[in-house]
Amino acid sequence: MQKLRLTMNETCHFLSVQRDKLNKMVKDDASFPRPIKEGTSRQAAVYFDRVEIEGWWEEKKQARYS
């Protein structure tokens, strides 16, 4: 069974990018899935939805042929 949510580090590993690149993607790419913050404090964990990340990647691949 695959995880539904990925931590920042897991998402970096999943996409093969460094943390600063992931943060840049979140900030600059409007189509990139928004992180989900678990809580209101500054230190609250941040997760990404695995299915949304996979969907975003598939859209990027399809855009190459458009």
MDTraj code that builds the backbone (N, CA, C; nanometers):
import mdtraj as md
import numpy as np

residues = "MET GLN LYS LEU ARG LEU THR MET ASN GLU THR CYS HIS PHE LEU SER VAL GLN ARG ASP LYS LEU ASN LYS MET VAL LYS ASP ASP ALA SER PHE PRO ARG PRO ILE LYS GLU GLY THR SER ARG GLN ALA ALA VAL TYR PHE ASP ARG VAL GLU ILE GLU GLY TRP TRP GLU GLU LYS LYS GLN ALA ARG TYR SER".split()
xyz = np.array([
    [0.0844, -0.1186, 0.0000],
    [0.0000, 0.0000, 0.0000],
    [0.0884, 0.1242, 0.0000],
    [0.0541, 0.2186, -0.0869],
    [0.1309, 0.3417, -0.0956],
    [0.0735, 0.4464, -0.0013],
    [0.1612, 0.5348, 0.0435],
    [0.1192, 0.6443, 0.1304],
    [0.0304, 0.7420, 0.0543],
    [-0.0664, 0.7990, 0.1240],
    [-0.1508, 0.9024, 0.0643],
    [-0.0831, 1.0380, 0.0679],
    [-0.0068, 1.0620, 0.1730],
    [0.0594, 1.1911, 0.1876],
    [0.2094, 1.1714, 0.2019],
    [0.2818, 1.2658, 0.1489],
    [0.4267, 1.2621, 0.1509],
    [0.4810, 1.3819, 0.2278],
    [0.5836, 1.3589, 0.3071],
    [0.6500, 1.4695, 0.3755],
    [0.7313, 1.5478, 0.2727],
    [0.7852, 1.6601, 0.3147],
    [0.8702, 1.7404, 0.2262],
    [0.9871, 1.6553, 0.1752],
    [1.0541, 1.5844, 0.2657],
    [1.1691, 1.5038, 0.2258],
    [1.1281, 1.3908, 0.1318],
    [1.0167, 1.3260, 0.1596],
    [0.9682, 1.2194, 0.0722],
    [0.9319, 1.2736, -0.0657],
    [0.8718, 1.3924, -0.0682],
    [0.8356, 1.4543, -0.1957],
    [0.9607, 1.4894, -0.2745],
    [1.0624, 1.5414, -0.2081],
    [1.1896, 1.5714, -0.2749],
    [1.2481, 1.4439, -0.3348],
    [1.2481, 1.3381, -0.2572],
    [1.3013, 1.2108, -0.3055],
    [1.2178, 1.1582, -0.4218],
    [1.0868, 1.1668, -0.4097],
    [0.9929, 1.1196, -0.5111],
    [1.0158, 1.1904, -0.6445],
    [1.0424, 1.3216, -0.6394],
    [1.0626, 1.4025, -0.7601],
    [1.2102, 1.4171, -0.7994],
    [1.2984, 1.3648, -0.7160],
    [1.4434, 1.3753, -0.7395],
    [1.4878, 1.5207, -0.7484],
    [1.4438, 1.6012, -0.6525],
    [1.4853, 1.7415, -0.6456],
    [1.5309, 1.7730, -0.5034],
    [1.6065, 1.8807, -0.4913],
    [1.6478, 1.9288, -0.3600],
    [1.5341, 2.0094, -0.2973],
    [1.5420, 2.0302, -0.1680],
    [1.4366, 2.1007, -0.0950],
    [1.4158, 2.2433, -0.1460],
    [1.5236, 2.3140, -0.1780],
    [1.5081, 2.4510, -0.2280],
    [1.4383, 2.4529, -0.3633],
    [1.4625, 2.3521, -0.4460],
    [1.3938, 2.3425, -0.5756],
    [1.2452, 2.3143, -0.5551],
    [1.2117, 2.2280, -0.4597],
    [1.0712, 2.1996, -0.4295],
    [1.0011, 2.3269, -0.3824],
    [1.0654, 2.4016, -0.2945],
    [1.0063, 2.5274, -0.2473],
    [0.9862, 2.6261, -0.3623],
    [1.0798, 2.6307, -0.4557],
    [1.0675, 2.7184, -0.5731],
    [0.9508, 2.6733, -0.6605],
    [0.9338, 2.5436, -0.6771],
    [0.8228, 2.4914, -0.7564],
    [0.6892, 2.5296, -0.6927],
    [0.6796, 2.5171, -0.5624],
    [0.5560, 2.5533, -0.4909],
    [0.5274, 2.7021, -0.5101],
    [0.6316, 2.7829, -0.5014],
    [0.6152, 2.9286, -0.5098],
    [0.5860, 2.9766, -0.6514],
    [0.6585, 2.9222, -0.7502],
    [0.6554, 2.9781, -0.8854],
    [0.5639, 2.9061, -0.9842],
    [0.5301, 2.7819, -0.9594],
    [0.4498, 2.7038, -1.0540],
    [0.3070, 2.6931, -1.0017],
    [0.2163, 2.7679, -1.0614],
    [0.0768, 2.7694, -1.0154],
    [0.0085, 2.6347, -1.0326],
    [0.0597, 2.5510, -1.1227],
    [-0.0023, 2.4204, -1.1443],
    [0.0478, 2.3150, -1.0460],
    [0.1534, 2.3466, -0.9722],
    [0.2078, 2.2495, -0.8765],
    [0.1138, 2.2370, -0.7567],
    [0.0894, 2.1138, -0.7104],
    [-0.0026, 2.0940, -0.5972],
    [0.0400, 2.1710, -0.4723],
    [-0.0568, 2.2316, -0.4083],
    [-0.0308, 2.3077, -0.2863],
    [-0.0050, 2.2129, -0.1695],
    [0.0901, 2.2486, -0.0841],
    [0.1152, 2.1663, 0.0345],
    [-0.0017, 2.1748, 0.1331],
    [-0.0145, 2.0715, 0.2123],
    [-0.1189, 2.0645, 0.3151],
    [-0.0494, 2.0766, 0.4495],
    [-0.0826, 2.1812, 0.5230],
    [-0.0202, 2.2028, 0.6536],
    [-0.1094, 2.1416, 0.7608],
    [-0.0495, 2.0608, 0.8454],
    [-0.1237, 1.9925, 0.9504],
    [-0.1100, 2.0723, 1.0805],
    [-0.1967, 2.1697, 1.0963],
    [-0.1927, 2.2537, 1.2143],
    [-0.1726, 2.3990, 1.1767],
    [-0.1765, 2.4851, 1.2771],
    [-0.1657, 2.6282, 1.2518],
    [-0.0325, 2.6875, 1.2958],
    [0.0439, 2.6125, 1.3730],
    [0.1707, 2.6673, 1.4207],
    [0.2738, 2.6685, 1.3086],
    [0.3728, 2.7508, 1.3263],
    [0.4792, 2.7632, 1.2267],
    [0.5550, 2.6319, 1.2082],
    [0.5629, 2.5519, 1.3131],
    [0.6369, 2.4265, 1.3094],
    [0.5510, 2.3072, 1.2660],
    [0.4260, 2.3315, 1.2323],
    [0.3369, 2.2219, 1.1930],
    [0.3912, 2.1511, 1.0688],
    [0.3723, 2.0208, 1.0662],
    [0.4203, 1.9404, 0.9541],
    [0.3485, 1.9793, 0.8247],
    [0.4210, 1.9685, 0.7142],
    [0.3670, 1.9989, 0.5818],
    [0.3737, 1.8714, 0.4991],
    [0.2645, 1.8416, 0.4310],
    [0.2567, 1.7215, 0.3489],
    [0.2097, 1.7569, 0.2088],
    [0.2367, 1.6669, 0.1155],
    [0.1850, 1.6762, -0.0199],
    [0.1045, 1.5512, -0.0482],
    [-0.0020, 1.5669, -0.1244],
    [-0.0853, 1.4544, -0.1635],
    [-0.0162, 1.3802, -0.2778],
    [0.0115, 1.2530, -0.2583],
    [0.0838, 1.1739, -0.3573],
    [0.0116, 1.1702, -0.4920],
    [-0.1201, 1.1531, -0.4897],
    [-0.1985, 1.1450, -0.6134],
    [-0.1918, 1.2768, -0.6898],
    [-0.1968, 1.3898, -0.6197],
    [-0.1863, 1.5201, -0.6851],
    [-0.0483, 1.5384, -0.7488],
    [0.0553, 1.4945, -0.6803],
    [0.1917, 1.5054, -0.7339],
    [0.2037, 1.4202, -0.8601],
    [0.1522, 1.2983, -0.8549],
    [0.1576, 1.2116, -0.9726],
    [0.0780, 1.2716, -1.0884],
    [-0.0384, 1.3288, -1.0596],
    [-0.1195, 1.3929, -1.1631],
    [-0.0496, 1.5116, -1.2246],
    [0.0155, 1.5924, -1.1421],
    [0.0914, 1.7076, -1.1910],
    [0.2023, 1.6612, -1.2852],
    [0.2716, 1.5551, -1.2475],
    [0.3809, 1.5042, -1.3296],
    [0.3289, 1.4529, -1.4645],
    [0.2156, 1.3839, -1.4621],
    [0.1568, 1.3340, -1.5865],
    [0.1176, 1.4505, -1.6784],
    [0.0628, 1.5576, -1.6213],
    [0.0272, 1.6757, -1.7001],
    [0.1523, 1.7381, -1.7631],
    [0.2602, 1.7431, -1.6888],
    [0.3863, 1.7983, -1.7402],
    [0.4363, 1.7139, -1.8567],
    [0.4257, 1.5836, -1.8438],
    [0.4704, 1.4955, -1.9519],
    [0.3833, 1.5140, -2.0761],
    [0.2526, 1.5235, -2.0562],
    [0.1612, 1.5405, -2.1692],
    [0.1818, 1.6751, -2.2393],
    [0.2190, 1.7774, -2.1635],
    [0.2385, 1.9111, -2.2187],
    [0.3553, 1.9148, -2.3181],
    [0.4460, 1.8195, -2.3086],
    [0.5586, 1.8142, -2.4013],
    [0.5117, 1.7901, -2.5442],
    [0.3991, 1.7237, -2.5581],
    [0.3519, 1.6844, -2.6900],
    [0.2433, 1.7767, -2.7444],
    [0.2104, 1.8783, -2.6696],
    [0.1049, 1.9712, -2.7133],
    [0.1603, 2.0854, -2.7952],
])
top = md.Topology()
chain = top.add_chain()
for i, resn in enumerate(residues, 1):
    res = top.add_residue(resn, chain, resSeq=i)
    for name in ("N", "CA", "C"):
        top.add_atom(name, md.element.get_by_symbol(name[0]), res)
traj = md.Trajectory(xyz[None], top)
